[in-house]
């Protein structure tokens, strides 16, 4: 039987890798490197291997060798993406770890440190928290990224997350397995995801073992995941997800997209006027104002009508209440205790734009609030709480008109959006997308698979849209409307068709893929062969001088869609004539556009 010293001397450890998936597109962002001891030995189990190492005082040596083996194997295989490298806090803070050995190994292997994520694993309490934090900051400065492992099971990961802001946080598999049937676990994951979004951290769900768990994790909005359902650890891991997982990625139930319409709410709706003070105001006077106004969260500092700073209540009072601070600062100008770089937001800014900005910026802007201006002049303040309340109201309003299957905007928002663009003299493309041969597919595969095909198509079409300029709506059934203001709108349509041709086979059985269709009996009992579904897009160019209402746009788009469906396979028809207003299929337009 091999001893630990034999293992160290002969380097008889082997590395295996488990892919980590990005749920947004189904690709693998990288691989977690795992270690195994000699085969056909009790030491093959990592629990036994590291347990024995701790008992014999060889933890550091075994972990250092493990890291070398993982790095060498990762480089030898030329695996793409990032390598998640497990490191214990004990080893991380050991002087021999901090002397640059890992960097030297990486340089010799030709691996960029920016591709390596130090994954902190904890199986015992971390007593020297400051040393671990300082070590992690040291490695981040060298280019490494950081991941906290087993959130919810570790000892100091929550504190580290708060202070270190790691790039990744891994949720312990306890909260993942069975999440589809446990509302408490779902709520835990939603809370973690919300914190992660505010702190700029990506969440990785560990231990996903079933398609039901996968769906729930994906729909909550978790960024990444790993587990047996995605791929098992392997000495030679797959580089792409298998078809079942790929199909689930493309049938995401919720396709997020900003809804732009005449009902758009601006920051002015959450504006509250708060008395401002000039920069020369004494600190003592600001203190008196806060004590007399208990609900006042912040005070804007304004000079000649222009905001120059913001004083946060809690920071101000905490600072001012310290010993001797009142005597030292009382008569000084309030600029001594103000934030000289507050967030300034114009009154006309749509709230969804501000919400997106705040979700990606420092949390301080959300907690402190922001100053609202009109042409650069102070008119009021807003708070993160007010913004959340207004965004929630807008989301509820939008959900009233969303298609329940894809959660994309339905007929009413589509019509309002087109009218809004026409009234503002905008030119744009309207593309009517429709699945061909969908009814036979629905009959053969059943309504559940039919729903998945519709969701698949909605996600695919949404992926070719630029959220800044483009809009996608779901009329109903298998019909979608794209309102595109992107300059390359025609190329986007062609990309959608190419993507459908490339990825839609995951929807069909191997037998049907091999023959390109399936056989069914018609009402007379005759056997009829049907082609597999394809995607048709009819497109028109809309300008205010050609169209005066969404009704006319609907008529022209419906006609273009019919011509596209007349072409075989995945097809795009573009009506390139500058059509005068004329009578066109009123009945069809009314049916599809409401």
Buried (B, 14 or more C-beta within 10 A) or exposed (E): EBEBEEBBEEEBBBBBBBBBBBBEEBBBBBBBBBBBBBEEBEBBEBEEBBBBBEEEEBBBBBBBBBBBBBBBBBBEBEBEBBBBBBBBBBBBBBEEBBEEEBBEBBEEEEBEBEBBBBBBBBBEEBEEBEBBBEBBEEBBEEEBBBBBBBBBBBBBBBEBBEBBBBBBBBBBBBBBBBBBEBEEBBEBBEEBBEBBBBBBBBBBBBBBBBBBBBBBBBEBBBBBBBBEBBBEBEEEBEBEBEEEBBBBBBBBBBBEBBBBBEBBBBBBBBBEEBEBBEBEBBBBEBBEBBEEEEEBBBBBBBBEEEBBBBBBBEBBBEBBEEEEBBEEBBEEBBBEBBBEEBBBBBBEBBBBBBBEBBEEEEBEBBBBBBBBBEEEEBBBBBBBEBBBEBBEEBEEEBEEBBBEBBBBBBBBBBBBBBBBBBEEEBEBBBBBBBBBBBBBBBEBBEEEBBBBBBBBBBBBBBBBBEEEBBBBBBBBBBBBBBBBBBEEBBEBBBBBBEBBEEBBBBBBEEEBBEEEBBEEEEEEEEEEEBBBBBBBBBBBBBEEEBBEBBBBBBBBBBBBBBBBBEBEEBBBBBBEEEBEEEEBBEEBBEBBBB
